Amino acid sequence: MKKTYKSSLILIFLIIILTLYLVNSKLIINNFLDYTKLYIERLFPTSFIIYIISNLLINYQILEELSKITKSPNIFYIIVMSMLTGFPSGSKYITELYNKQLISDKAATYLLRFTHFPNPLFILGSLTKIISINKAIKIIISIYLANFIIAITTNTKEESTKLLNTNSLDFSASLKEGIKSSFNLQLLVYGTNIFFYLIAVIITNYLRISTYSYVLINGIFDLTKGLFTTILLPQKIRTIFILIFLNLGSLSIHIQTKSILSDTKLKYKIFLQGRIISTILSLLIFIIINNF
């Protein structure tokens, strides 16, 4: 009964949105093109190549090399790559290694709580157009420290030593696999981002709302647009909004994560719990370091 009620609400909502899309086709097309340009210029270049390289690294025995310096090479690899690539790469790497049985349920659940890192190139590059580089660095430090605190306090003490058998590799086949995997993820990210962004466009177009509400609605539905609309806010408040958006994630980020985890037994609520805790911790850390 509950499931039917939920499905009915979603159906009604989608019909309303579809109707509003058709009525406002010019508005939708213009925003669609603007967002596509934003995605290609700001997001796509910072992640596409890294996703391809990360796939090649696994196929060319990076885990075996890491096993020489750590007892948990698979866990170490996921943490490092999620830090370099940015979300939703954490859930992507967790799922890939989990499906290959290179990490256990326990290790995957542990990693899912905290491997939600923003792409540092995006923050230090694109976001420094709306906040100072000093604030950007403090945001990165706050988010990383918050996630590391979660990692330390929830450590499973589990060693992950199982490695992937990668004998007789063919580079062209590995490259093809990497490109395909990267494109699939980019399509998922782009598709969900623009879907929720256009919903935000419709809502803000029909409602008379304040500047704060406008920024909040954009941030709730789509992270990228939410971040850039914070330029409408005063400098001090702007930084706090950016920090919350990056930590908590938007609906598009959460849907991407749920989609990536859908082929596994891993529970999305673990990811959600981690985001809530990390948001609280990072705000406290930011307030402390910002006063020095």
N, C-alpha and C positions, 0 to 999 in steps of 0.2 A: 504493500500500500504506500509506504513511504517512498519507495523507488518510483512508483507510478506518478505520485504527486510531484516529485522532483523533476521527472522527465517532462511532465505537462508544463511546469513553469519554464523550463528551458525552451520547450517548443514554442510557447507563447512569446517568450523574449526574442527568440530568433525570428519569428514571423514579424514582430514589431520592428526589429532592426532591419530586416530585409525590405520592409515597406518604406522605412525612412531612407534607406540606401537608394531605392528607386526614385523616391521623391526628390532627393538631393544628389542626383547623379553627378552634376558638375562639381559640387563641393567634394564628393567622394573621390572623383577622378583626380582633381587637383591635389588633394592631400595624399592620395595614393602615390602619385608621381613624386611629390616632395619627400615623402618618407622613403621611397625607394632610393632616391638620390642620397639622402642622409645615411641610409644603411650601406650603400655601396662605398661612400666616401669615408665613413667613420668606423663602421663595424666590420665589414667584410675583410678589409686588408689586414686587420690586426689579429685575425684568427684562422683564416682559411689555410694559409701555408703552414702554420704551426700544427694544425690538425693533421695535415698530410705527413709532416715530418714525424709527429708523435707515433703515427701508425707504422712508419718505416722503422723507427727506433725499436718498437716491440718486435717486429719481424726480423730485425738484424741484431737480436740478442742483447738489447740494452739491459734487460732484467738479469741476464746471466752476469753481465759485467758489474751491475750494482750489487749482486750477491757477494761480491768480493769485499765490499765495504760496509754492508749492512745485512743483518739477519732477516730483514723483511723488505727485500727489494721491490716487490710488487706494491706494497703499501707506500713505500718511499716514492716510487715512480708516480703513483696517482697523486700524491700530495704535491710533489714538485710541478708536475705538468698542469694540474688544476690551478696552481698559483701563477704559472706563466701564461696560460691560455685564457683564463677567465671563464665565468659561468656561461652555459651549463656544462662545461667540460668535465667538472668533477663527477657528475652523475654518468656522463658518457664513458669516462675511463673506468669507473666502478663497474658499470654494466658490461663493458667489453671484457674485462678481466674476470668478472664473476661468471659470465657465460662460458668462458674458456676454462673455468674451474681453477683459476690461478689465485683466487681469494675465496675465503669461506663466507657463509652467511653472516657470521659474527664480525669478521673484518669489514665486509661490505657495509653493514649497518653502522659500524663505528665510523667509517670514512664518510658516510652519507650525512652525518651530523655537522661536519665542519669543512668539507672541501668545496665551499662556495666562496670563491675568491673573484673579485673583479679583475679584469685585464689591466695590468699596470700601465701598458702602453696607451690604452684608451683614456685612463684617468690623467696621466701625465701629458698626454697629447691633446685630445679633444676637450676634456673638461677644464683644462687650464685656460680655456678661452672665456670661461665664466667664473672661475675662482682662481685665486693665486696659487702658484706652485707650492708655496709653503703649506697652504690649507690642503692641497691635493695630497701631499706627502703625509700629512697628519691623518688624513682619512685612510690612506693605505695602511699606515702603521696601526691605527685603531682597529680596522677590520681584521688584519692579519693576527694581531695579538689576541683579539677576541676569539678567533677560530682556534688559535694555538692553545688557549686556555681550555676550550672545550675538548680539544684533542688530548691534552695532558690529563684532564680530570675524568675522561671517559675511556682512557687507554685500556685495551683488551688484554695487553701483555701477550698477544698472540704472534707467533713467528710465521711469516708467510714465505716459504722457501721453495714452493713448487714453481718450476719454470716451464716455459713453453718450448716444445721441441721445434726448432726452426732450421733443420738441416736442408741442404740443397735448395736454397732460396733463389728465386728468380726476381731480379730487380724490377723488370717491367710489370710483372704480375703484382708485386708488392706496391708499386707506385699506382697501378690501376685501382687496387683495393683501397689505398689511402685517399685517392682523389674521390672515389665513389663515396666512401665513408664521410669525408669532409663535406662534400656537396649535399649529401642527405641531411647532415646536421644543420648546414647553413639554410637549407630549404625549410626545415622544421622551425628554426629560429626566426627566419624572415617571415614565414607564413603566419606563425602565431603572433609575432610582434605587430604585423600590419593589421591582422584581424582585430586584435584588441585595441590598437591605436585608433582604428576607424570607428569603433564603438565609442571611444572617448570623444572623438570628433563630433559624432552625432549628439551625444549627451550635452557637451559644452555648447553646441550650436543652438540647442533648444531651451536650455536653462539659463536664467539670469543668475550668475554666480559671481562670487568675489574672486580676486586674484589668487588668494590662498586655496580656495576650493578648486579653481581651474587647474592649478599646479598639482594638487592632491589627486584629482580625478585622473589626470594624465599619468601620474606616477603609479597609481593603483592598477591601471590597465596596461600601460606599456612603459617599461623602465627607461628606454632610450629617450623618448619624447618627454617623459616626466623629468628626467635629469636636465634637459636643455630648457624646459619651461621655467626652471628655478631661477633663471636670469631675471625674471619678473619680480623676484623677491629681494628684500634687503640682504646685504652681504652676509650678516651673521646668521640669519634664519636660513638663507640659501644653503649654507654649508651643512646645517643640521638636516635639512630635507634631503640633500644629496646622500649623506651618510645613512639615513634611514632607508631611502630607496635602494641603495646598493646592497645593504645588509638584508633587508626583508625580501626584496625582489618584488616584481609586479605579478599580476595574474598571468601574463604571457610567460614569464620565467617559470612559474609554478606548473603551468600546463606543459611546458617543454620538459620539465623534470619528470612529471607524471607519465608523459608519453615515453620518455627514454626508459623509465623503470617498468613500463607495462609488460615487458617480456620476461620479467624476473619475479621472484617472490618477495623482493625488497619492498618495504612499506614507505609510502610517501610521507606519512605522518612523522617519521623520524627526521626527514629533511625539514619539515615545517617546524618541528620542535627546535631543531638546531638554528633555524633562522630567527626565531623569536628570542632565544637565549643570546645569540650572537649580537642581535640588534641592541639589546639592553646593555651588554658588556661593552660593545664598541662605543656607545654613547658615553658611558662612564669614563672609559679610557680617553676618549677625545676631549672631554671636559677637563680631565686632569692634565694632559699634555698641552692643551691649548692655553693653559694658565701659566706655563713656564716660558 
